[in-house]
Amino acid sequence: MSEQNPSAGAKTIAESRVRLSQFMHPDQANGQGNVHGGEIMKLVDEAGALAAIRHARSLVVTVVMDSMTFMEPVFVGNVLTLDAQLTYVGKTSIEVRVEVTAENALAGTHTTTNTAYVVYVAIDSHGQPQSVPPLIASNDEERAEMQAAIERQAYRTQQREREKQRKSVSREVHHV
Ligand SMILES: CC(C)(COP(=O)(O)OP(=O)(O)OC[C@H]1O[C@@H](n2cnc3c(N)ncnc32)[C@H](O)[C@@H]1OP(=O)(O)O)[C@@H](O)C(=O)NCCC(=O)NCCS
């Protein structure tokens, strides 16, 4: 009887890496004339989802977007670049790191505006979670990033369990 190789179909981080660049238009501005934070979050989610889809070769849904800190404003006229790469995969879940850089093409300056971690779940045609290929870390930096991601995902799972317990206790309280 032949045993299945658990790393069969595994893919490297480089295979699904994504870089998206987009010019920031006036219709993306907020009241102060800077680019609206929600526009940036949408682009982060799109770049992250594309990396996850390239790895899974299936549809994905977003389950978590970790807190996003905007360190610098993005201005209308900047070119926003989003670099997305996988940091971890579970059975059906995928964590992607997205780094956002704003370029002032006239001045020739680049500013890192924020970094986000987004978790996606690969789904089948019925919207049910489906397994994803294993992820290969090719160097020490990628291995360290993967270890940090495992710890983040363990923390999220713990939080999720706590939230489930809190909800079930609150349902019981409402029934008495
Ligand atoms: C994603 C979804 C299909 C998962 O269904 P589910 O019944 O929760 O499935 P599971 O409990 O088996 O979780 C599936 C995976 O997601 C992970 N996951 C789910 N919720 C999570 C959370 N809050 N944080 C981290 N990981 C989470 C689980 O750890 C599991 O990972 P693994 O298979 O790698 O171990 C379901 O929650 C859903 O449809 N959510 C809505 C998604 C959505 O509409 N997003 C916005 C638009 S894209």
The ligand as an SDF file (V2000), in Angstrom:
LIG
                    3D

 48 50  0  0  0  0  0  0  0  0999 V2000
  -15.0100   31.1440    5.7870 C   0  0  0  0  0  0  0  0  0  0  0  0
  -16.1440   30.1970    6.1810 C   0  0  0  0  0  0  0  0  0  0  0  0
  -16.6150   29.4460    4.9350 C   0  0  0  0  0  0  0  0  0  0  0  0
  -15.5240   29.2090    7.1890 C   0  0  0  0  0  0  0  0  0  0  0  0
  -16.5300   28.3810    7.6480 O   0  0  0  0  0  0  0  0  0  0  0  0
  -16.4230   27.7040    9.0980 P   0  0  0  0  0  0  0  0  0  0  0  0
  -17.6080   26.8830    9.3230 O   0  0  0  0  0  0  0  0  0  0  0  0
  -16.0800   28.7620   10.0720 O   0  0  0  0  0  0  0  0  0  0  0  0
  -15.2070   26.7220    8.8680 O   0  0  0  0  0  0  0  0  0  0  0  0
  -14.1010   26.2370    9.8570 P   0  0  0  0  0  0  0  0  0  0  0  0
  -14.4510   26.4590   11.3030 O   0  0  0  0  0  0  0  0  0  0  0  0
  -13.7820   24.8260    9.4180 O   0  0  0  0  0  0  0  0  0  0  0  0
  -12.8380   27.1610    9.5400 O   0  0  0  0  0  0  0  0  0  0  0  0
  -12.1830   27.0610    8.2920 C   0  0  0  0  0  0  0  0  0  0  0  0
  -10.7920   27.6370    8.4340 C   0  0  0  0  0  0  0  0  0  0  0  0
  -10.9070   29.0290    8.6870 O   0  0  0  0  0  0  0  0  0  0  0  0
  -10.1700   29.3690    9.8370 C   0  0  0  0  0  0  0  0  0  0  0  0
  -10.8780   30.4500   10.5010 N   0  0  0  0  0  0  0  0  0  0  0  0
  -12.2020   30.6450   10.5940 C   0  0  0  0  0  0  0  0  0  0  0  0
  -12.4620   31.7340   11.3130 N   0  0  0  0  0  0  0  0  0  0  0  0
  -11.2730   32.2520   11.6760 C   0  0  0  0  0  0  0  0  0  0  0  0
  -10.8660   33.3720   12.4360 C   0  0  0  0  0  0  0  0  0  0  0  0
  -11.7420   34.2040   12.9830 N   0  0  0  0  0  0  0  0  0  0  0  0
   -9.5560   33.6010   12.5780 N   0  0  0  0  0  0  0  0  0  0  0  0
   -8.6470   32.7770   12.0240 C   0  0  0  0  0  0  0  0  0  0  0  0
   -8.9620   31.7000   11.3000 N   0  0  0  0  0  0  0  0  0  0  0  0
  -10.2560   31.4410   11.1430 C   0  0  0  0  0  0  0  0  0  0  0  0
  -10.1570   28.0980   10.6870 C   0  0  0  0  0  0  0  0  0  0  0  0
   -9.0680   28.1130   11.5930 O   0  0  0  0  0  0  0  0  0  0  0  0
  -10.0030   27.0500    9.6150 C   0  0  0  0  0  0  0  0  0  0  0  0
   -8.6450   26.9930    9.2210 O   0  0  0  0  0  0  0  0  0  0  0  0
   -7.8950   25.5880    8.8460 P   0  0  0  0  0  0  0  0  0  0  0  0
   -8.8340   24.7990    7.9890 O   0  0  0  0  0  0  0  0  0  0  0  0
   -6.6980   26.0240    8.0800 O   0  0  0  0  0  0  0  0  0  0  0  0
   -7.5770   24.9180   10.1290 O   0  0  0  0  0  0  0  0  0  0  0  0
  -17.3410   30.9480    6.8400 C   0  0  0  0  0  0  0  0  0  0  0  0
  -16.9270   31.4270    8.1150 O   0  0  0  0  0  0  0  0  0  0  0  0
  -17.8140   32.1050    5.9840 C   0  0  0  0  0  0  0  0  0  0  0  0
  -18.4380   31.9100    4.9570 O   0  0  0  0  0  0  0  0  0  0  0  0
  -17.5300   33.3420    6.4370 N   0  0  0  0  0  0  0  0  0  0  0  0
  -17.9140   34.5410    5.7100 C   0  0  0  0  0  0  0  0  0  0  0  0
  -16.7970   35.0180    4.8060 C   0  0  0  0  0  0  0  0  0  0  0  0
  -17.1570   36.2850    4.1060 C   0  0  0  0  0  0  0  0  0  0  0  0
  -18.2940   36.4930    3.7300 O   0  0  0  0  0  0  0  0  0  0  0  0
  -16.1660   37.1890    3.9620 N   0  0  0  0  0  0  0  0  0  0  0  0
  -16.3730   38.5080    3.4440 C   0  0  0  0  0  0  0  0  0  0  0  0
  -16.4940   38.5750    1.9650 C   0  0  0  0  0  0  0  0  0  0  0  0
  -15.2510   37.7300    1.0720 S   0  0  0  0  0  0  0  0  0  0  0  0
  1  2  1  0
  2  3  1  0
  2  4  1  0
  2 36  1  0
  4  5  1  0
  5  6  1  0
  6  7  2  0
  6  8  1  0
  6  9  1  0
  9 10  1  0
 10 11  2  0
 10 12  1  0
 10 13  1  0
 13 14  1  0
 14 15  1  0
 15 16  1  0
 15 30  1  0
 16 17  1  0
 17 18  1  0
 17 28  1  0
 18 19  1  0
 18 27  1  0
 19 20  2  0
 20 21  1  0
 21 22  1  0
 21 27  2  0
 22 23  1  0
 22 24  2  0
 24 25  1  0
 25 26  2  0
 26 27  1  0
 28 29  1  0
 28 30  1  0
 30 31  1  0
 31 32  1  0
 32 33  2  0
 32 34  1  0
 32 35  1  0
 36 37  1  0
 36 38  1  0
 38 39  2  0
 38 40  1  0
 40 41  1  0
 41 42  1  0
 42 43  1  0
 43 44  2  0
 43 45  1  0
 45 46  1  0
 46 47  1  0
 47 48  1  0
M  END
$$$$
